[in-house]
Amino acid sequence: MEEEKKILCVGLVCLDIINVVNKYPEEDTDSRCLSQRWQRGGNASNSCTVLSLLGAPCAFMGSLAAGPVADFIMADFSQHAVDVSAVVWQVQGQTPCACCVVCPSSGSRTVVLYDTNLPDVSADDFSKVNLSQFKWIHWEGRNADEQVKMIQQVVNYNNTLPQQQRITISVEIEKTREPLYQLFSYGDVVFVSKDVARHFGFQTAEAALRGFYSRVKQGAVLICAWAEKGADALGPDGVIVHSDAFPPESLVDTLGAGDTFNAAVIYTLSSDGSLQEALTFGCKVAGRKCGFHGYDGIHDIFKK
């Protein structure tokens, strides 16, 4: 039997040092946290974790620099059965680290990232990857000029294949950085964040989808999650699809909720689920994830 094809996520992996507090600390004060943990972080890395916990074979591509932080990260990838054969080991720079303050009483998560001098993966790095092992490749928008070249490689590869064997391309545009906006026109599925939507003056997910849809390529699906308001999507038929949010009984940890949503949507669409099913499942998994620390509870609740 042919091995099931994988989902590849390209983007950041970093170390998250997470402090859980009962209230957000005031500046220039000393306070104690309720708990502290190290966790593998980064959008693409988190989405891999969730995909694996849902039962999808997946792989991560991003940069690391050798050292104790990378050792921790690689051990955690291994523990979650994420293929790391495409990781690029950089000779310069340090593995990025993020200090995160999670406050369950307010539902906030505050992140300070030291995005070090570690180079991002390049189109040249990507050209060494064997594309035949993947059915879906997701890019977390970062070094967009290079990522466009990577996507072009996949488009060229797809052009040699019949439609049903082609790799689906998805992109996430999360940060309000001008160079990232070129990615709108390259995804079969495009995730745009609430932050980007509001930056452009849109006050609802539906308004953002209507406003941004002219930027995506023909036939693409555009998706925008809006926290407690749920998520909306718009495809080529021009119909807005909506899912309400599924908040947990008590809010515990919202860190990585967006990465969880993206992964659950990709999981469903890559398994031939409908857009409505994908949106609803994304909101359900992200909502439940906010009710516990980390991600491992997802496996027990949702794995089929």
C-alpha positions as CSV (number, residue, x, y, z in Angstrom):
1,M,0.0,0.0,0.0
2,E,1.3,3.5,-0.9
3,E,2.4,5.6,2.1
4,E,-0.1,8.3,2.9
5,K,1.1,11.7,1.6
6,K,2.1,14.3,4.2
7,I,1.2,17.9,4.9
8,L,4.3,20.2,5.1
9,C,4.3,23.4,7.1
10,V,7.0,26.0,6.3
11,G,7.8,28.8,8.7
12,L,9.0,29.5,12.2
13,V,10.0,27.3,15.0
14,C,11.1,28.9,18.3
15,L,11.3,28.2,22.0
16,D,8.3,29.5,24.0
17,I,9.0,30.2,27.6
18,I,5.5,30.5,29.0
19,N,4.6,32.1,32.3
20,V,1.0,31.6,33.5
21,V,-0.2,34.5,35.8
22,N,-3.4,35.3,37.6
23,K,-3.2,38.9,36.5
24,Y,-1.0,40.7,34.0
25,P,2.0,42.2,35.8
26,E,2.4,45.9,36.1
27,E,5.6,47.4,34.7
28,D,8.6,47.7,37.1
29,T,7.1,45.3,39.7
30,D,8.1,41.8,41.0
31,S,5.5,39.1,40.9
32,R,5.2,35.3,40.9
33,C,3.7,33.2,38.2
34,L,1.3,30.3,38.7
35,S,3.4,28.1,36.5
36,Q,6.2,28.2,33.9
37,R,7.0,25.8,31.1
38,W,9.1,25.5,28.0
39,Q,7.1,24.7,24.8
40,R,8.0,24.4,21.2
41,G,6.4,27.4,19.4
42,G,6.2,29.2,16.1
43,N,3.1,29.3,13.9
44,A,4.1,26.6,11.4
45,S,5.6,24.4,14.1
46,N,2.4,24.7,16.2
47,S,0.3,23.8,13.3
48,C,2.4,20.6,12.7
49,T,1.8,19.6,16.4
50,V,-1.9,19.9,15.9
51,L,-2.0,18.1,12.6
52,S,0.0,15.2,14.1
53,L,-2.3,15.1,17.2
54,L,-5.3,14.9,14.8
55,G,-3.7,12.0,13.1
56,A,-2.4,13.5,9.9
57,P,1.2,12.6,8.7
58,C,3.0,15.9,8.6
59,A,6.5,17.5,8.2
60,F,8.1,20.8,9.2
61,M,10.5,23.0,7.3
62,G,12.2,25.9,9.0
63,S,15.6,27.0,10.4
64,L,17.4,25.9,13.5
65,A,20.8,26.6,15.0
66,A,22.6,23.8,16.8
67,G,22.6,24.1,20.6
68,P,20.5,23.1,23.7
69,V,17.4,25.0,22.6
70,A,17.4,23.2,19.2
71,D,17.9,19.9,21.1
72,F,14.8,20.6,23.1
73,I,12.8,21.5,19.9
74,M,14.0,18.4,18.0
75,A,13.1,16.1,20.8
76,D,9.6,17.6,21.0
77,F,9.1,17.3,17.2
78,S,10.1,13.6,17.6
79,Q,7.7,13.1,20.5
80,H,4.9,14.4,18.3
81,A,5.9,12.3,15.3
82,V,6.6,15.4,13.1
83,D,9.0,14.7,10.2
84,V,11.9,17.1,10.4
85,S,14.0,15.9,7.5
86,A,13.5,19.3,5.8
87,V,14.8,21.3,8.7
88,V,17.6,23.6,7.6
89,W,20.6,23.8,10.0
90,Q,22.0,27.3,9.9
91,V,25.6,28.0,10.7
92,Q,25.0,31.6,11.7
93,G,22.5,32.9,14.3
94,Q,20.6,31.6,17.3
95,T,17.3,29.7,17.5
96,P,14.6,32.3,18.3
97,C,13.0,32.5,21.7
98,A,9.7,34.0,22.8
99,C,8.7,34.9,26.3
100,C,4.9,34.5,26.7
101,V,2.7,35.7,29.5
102,V,-0.6,33.8,29.6
103,C,-3.4,35.2,31.8
104,P,-6.4,32.9,32.1
105,S,-8.5,35.4,34.1
106,S,-8.6,37.8,31.1
107,G,-7.9,35.3,28.3
108,S,-4.9,37.3,27.1
109,R,-1.6,36.0,25.8
110,T,1.2,38.5,25.4
111,V,4.3,37.5,23.4
112,V,7.7,39.1,23.2
113,L,9.7,37.4,20.5
114,Y,13.5,37.7,20.1
115,D,13.5,36.9,16.4
116,T,17.2,36.4,16.2
117,N,19.6,36.8,13.3
118,L,18.8,33.2,12.2
119,P,18.2,33.2,8.4
120,D,14.9,31.9,7.1
121,V,14.8,29.0,4.7
122,S,15.4,30.0,1.1
123,A,14.0,28.9,-2.2
124,D,17.3,27.2,-2.8
125,D,16.8,25.2,0.4
126,F,13.3,24.4,-0.7
127,S,14.5,23.1,-4.1
128,K,16.2,20.2,-2.3
129,V,12.9,18.9,-0.9
130,N,11.2,15.9,-2.6
131,L,7.8,17.3,-3.4
132,S,6.3,13.9,-4.3
133,Q,5.8,13.0,-0.6
134,F,3.3,15.9,0.0
135,K,-0.3,16.5,-0.7
136,W,-0.5,19.9,0.9
137,I,2.1,22.6,1.7
138,H,1.3,25.5,4.0
139,W,3.5,28.7,4.3
140,E,3.5,30.9,7.3
141,G,4.1,34.3,5.7
142,R,7.7,35.4,6.6
143,N,10.3,36.1,4.0
144,A,7.7,36.5,1.3
145,D,10.0,37.2,-1.7
146,E,11.7,33.8,-1.2
147,Q,8.4,32.1,-0.3
148,V,6.9,33.2,-3.6
149,K,9.8,31.5,-5.4
150,M,9.2,28.3,-3.3
151,I,5.5,28.4,-4.3
152,Q,6.5,28.8,-7.9
153,Q,8.5,25.6,-7.7
154,V,5.3,23.8,-6.5
155,V,3.2,25.3,-9.3
156,N,5.8,24.1,-11.8
157,Y,5.7,20.6,-10.2
158,N,1.9,20.6,-10.2
159,N,1.8,21.4,-13.9
160,T,3.4,18.0,-14.6
161,L,0.6,16.2,-12.8
162,P,-3.1,15.4,-13.2
163,Q,-5.4,17.6,-11.1
164,Q,-6.1,14.9,-8.4
165,Q,-2.4,14.4,-7.7
166,R,-1.5,18.1,-7.4
167,I,-0.2,19.6,-4.1
168,T,-2.6,22.1,-2.5
169,I,-0.9,25.4,-1.5
170,S,-2.0,27.4,1.5
171,V,-0.6,30.7,3.0
172,E,-1.1,32.5,6.2
173,I,-0.9,36.3,6.2
174,E,-0.8,37.1,9.9
175,K,1.5,40.1,10.4
176,T,0.9,43.7,9.2
177,R,4.0,43.8,7.0
178,E,3.7,45.1,3.4
179,P,5.9,42.4,1.7
180,L,3.6,39.7,3.0
181,Y,0.6,41.0,1.1
182,Q,2.0,39.6,-2.2
183,L,1.2,36.1,-0.8
184,F,-2.6,36.7,-1.2
185,S,-2.4,35.8,-4.9
186,Y,-0.5,32.6,-4.4
187,G,-2.6,30.3,-2.2
188,D,-5.3,27.9,-3.1
189,V,-6.3,28.5,0.5
190,V,-5.4,31.9,2.1
191,F,-5.7,32.6,5.8
192,V,-5.7,36.3,6.7
193,S,-5.6,37.4,10.3
194,K,-8.0,39.7,12.2
195,D,-4.9,42.0,12.8
196,V,-4.3,42.4,9.1
197,A,-8.1,42.9,8.4
198,R,-8.3,45.6,11.0
199,H,-5.1,47.2,9.8
200,F,-6.9,47.7,6.4
201,G,-10.0,49.2,8.2
202,F,-12.3,46.1,8.2
203,Q,-14.3,45.7,11.3
204,T,-15.7,42.2,10.6
205,A,-14.5,39.0,9.0
206,E,-17.1,39.2,6.3
207,A,-16.1,42.7,5.4
208,A,-12.5,41.6,5.3
209,L,-13.3,38.7,3.0
210,R,-15.3,40.9,0.6
211,G,-12.5,43.5,0.7
212,F,-9.6,41.2,0.2
213,Y,-11.1,38.7,-2.2
214,S,-10.0,40.6,-5.4
215,R,-6.4,39.9,-4.3
216,V,-6.6,36.1,-4.3
217,K,-6.1,34.0,-7.4
218,Q,-9.1,32.6,-9.4
219,G,-10.7,29.7,-7.6
220,A,-9.1,30.3,-4.2
221,V,-10.6,30.1,-0.8
222,L,-10.1,33.0,1.6
223,I,-10.5,32.4,5.4
224,C,-10.6,34.9,8.3
225,A,-11.0,33.9,11.9
226,W,-12.2,36.6,14.3
227,A,-11.6,35.2,17.8
228,E,-14.8,34.9,19.9
229,K,-16.9,35.8,16.8
230,G,-15.9,32.6,15.0
231,A,-14.6,32.5,11.5
232,D,-15.8,33.2,7.9
233,A,-14.7,31.9,4.5
234,L,-15.3,32.9,1.0
235,G,-14.8,30.8,-2.1
236,P,-15.2,31.3,-5.8
237,D,-19.0,30.8,-5.6
238,G,-19.2,34.2,-3.8
239,V,-21.0,32.7,-0.8
240,I,-19.8,33.6,2.7
241,V,-19.5,30.5,4.9
242,H,-19.6,31.1,8.7
243,S,-18.9,29.1,11.9
244,D,-19.6,30.4,15.4
245,A,-16.9,30.1,18.0
246,F,-16.9,27.2,20.5
247,P,-15.6,28.8,23.7
248,P,-14.4,26.4,26.4
249,E,-16.2,26.3,29.8
250,S,-13.3,28.2,31.2
251,L,-10.6,30.0,29.3
252,V,-7.1,28.7,30.2
253,D,-4.6,29.2,27.4
254,T,-5.2,31.0,24.1
255,L,-1.6,30.8,22.9
256,G,-1.5,29.1,19.5
257,A,-5.3,29.1,19.1
258,G,-4.9,30.6,15.6
259,D,-2.3,28.0,14.6
260,T,-4.7,25.3,15.9
261,F,-7.6,26.7,13.8
262,N,-5.4,26.8,10.7
263,A,-4.3,23.2,11.2
264,A,-7.8,21.9,11.8
265,V,-9.1,23.6,8.7
266,I,-6.2,22.2,6.6
267,Y,-6.7,18.7,8.1
268,T,-10.4,18.8,7.1
269,L,-9.9,20.2,3.6
270,S,-7.0,17.9,2.9
271,S,-9.3,15.0,3.8
272,D,-11.9,16.1,1.2
273,G,-14.2,17.8,3.8
274,S,-16.3,20.7,2.8
275,L,-15.5,24.4,3.5
276,Q,-18.3,24.5,6.1
277,E,-17.0,21.3,7.8
278,A,-13.5,22.7,7.8
279,L,-14.5,26.0,9.3
280,T,-16.7,24.4,12.0
281,F,-14.0,21.9,12.9
282,G,-11.4,24.6,13.0
283,C,-13.4,26.6,15.4
284,K,-14.3,23.5,17.5
285,V,-10.6,22.4,17.9
286,A,-9.3,25.9,18.5
287,G,-12.1,26.5,21.1
288,R,-11.4,23.3,23.0
289,K,-7.6,24.0,22.9
290,C,-8.2,27.3,24.8
291,G,-9.6,25.2,27.7
292,F,-6.3,23.6,28.5
293,H,-2.5,24.3,28.5
294,G,-0.6,23.3,25.4
295,Y,-1.9,21.0,22.7
296,D,-1.7,17.4,23.8
297,G,-5.4,17.3,25.0
298,I,-6.4,17.6,21.3
299,H,-5.4,14.0,20.6
300,D,-7.7,12.6,23.3
301,I,-10.7,14.7,22.2
302,F,-10.5,14.8,18.5
303,K,-8.3,12.0,17.0
304,K,-10.5,9.8,14.8
